[in-house]
């Protein structure tokens, strides 16, 4: 099995159309266009899982750079997702008390900025 990243998709494309496009080359296990959580609109990229590596590499060869809806597709092997800090929030580390510059963030809480006019604290650990 080979998981492919497909970028620069037309914003009108849905999962079924993505599946159909790759089915011309080989057997598709799954095809998913990524949508914005809030608007439901396509984010212009997706992932396709091909049944075997040979067909996956054939899809890269044939479809990478191919015009689709006026856009040149970008098709390559998907990289595993990198771990990101979980939870809501707007980034790690807080700015300091009076005029401090922010500290580094970690997965759970970061070091704060310095006290009055200080410059940054250290980064927070994964779980402190």
C-alpha positions, -999 to 999 in steps of 0.1 A, spaced: 0 0 0 12 35 -8 -2 67 6 0 97 -17 -3 135 -11 -22 153 -38 -18 190 -39 -31 219 -60 -65 203 -65 -93 223 -80 -114 236 -51 -145 221 -67 -131 185 -65 -147 160 -41 -136 126 -27 -153 106 -55 -138 127 -83 -103 123 -67 -109 85 -64 -120 84 -101 -89 102 -112 -65 78 -95 -87 47 -104 -76 51 -140 -41 41 -129 -47 15 -103 -68 2 -74 -76 29 -49 -81 20 -13 -92 54 -2 -93 90 -15 -100 120 6 -101 157 -2 -93 178 29 -119 204 38 -118 234 60 -134 225 94 -153 258 97 -164 265 61 -165 229 47 -147 242 16 -119 222 0 -84 232 12 -70 223 -23 -52 191 -13 -60 155 -3 -46 120 2 -50 89 -19 -41 54 -7 -32 31 -36 -35 -7 -31 2 -13 -40 34 6 -43 38 0 -80 5 15 -88 12 44 -64 45 51 -81 28 49 -115 2 75 -103 30 98 -92 47 94 -127 15 100 -146 -3 126 -126 24 148 -110 23 181 -130 -8 170 -149 -34 197 -156 -66 193 -136 -92 220 -138 -66 245 -149 -42 237 -120 -10 216 -122 -14 187 -97 14 180 -72 15 142 -65 41 126 -42 45 101 -14 28 113 17 51 119 47 39 107 81 22 134 100 45 153 124 34 154 160 20 188 169 10 202 202 -26 193 209 -54 214 222 -67 248 213 -49 280 219 -30 304 199 6 292 200 30 283 228 46 305 254 32 337 268 46 372 265 61 383 297 49 407 324 58 442 315 75 443 281 90 408 283 95 390 250 78 356 247 93 323 259 94 290 240 64 267 240 62 230 246 34 205 243 19 215 276 26 251 286 57 269 278 81 291 297 67 326 301 85 357 292 108 375 315 96 398 343 100 435 338 118 440 305 134 406 306 138 385 275 123 351 275 122 320 295 132 286 284 109 262 265 84 241 283 88 204 284 64 179 268 44 175 300 63 197 324 
